[in-house]
């Protein structure tokens, strides 16, 4: 399953990117969208390169057919490698690992200036190699990933609006 969304922000690249590698903000964001036990495992870098790794538990309303693979709460580790420059664009390669779930989630983001603000172009791909049920599992996990991406976007926009 492939997911592609573009999130526009009425703020400059550096304002938005600042949130993407702020450990306190990341923790608040994941708790704010329903996660629990959020740990920022890594958030380091310098001009031009940042690495972010966050572990959290996320809820899932798992259909009966998939309960063998997923729990009501699942441990997720999201790893991001950002490269770019002040003013953008910033490009990210990301991987999401769900403990004990036989799917792979990889993706890319590009945060770039556009008009008076910026956009974050998000692309994710969810794959599962299990015959027969793998497609259903990938679709379910992908649907949850798409909802989470939207929830993150809404949380960031609300935070910036308060700013």
Secondary structure, 3 states (H helix, E strand, C coil): CEEEEEEEECCCHHHHHHHHCCHHHHHHHHHHCCCEEEEEEEEEEECCEEEEEEEEEEECCCCHHHCCCCCCEEEEEEEEEEEECCCCCEEEEEEEEECCCCCEEEEEEEEEEECCEEEEEEEEEEECCCCCCHHHHHHHHHHHHHHHHHHHHHHHHHHHHHC
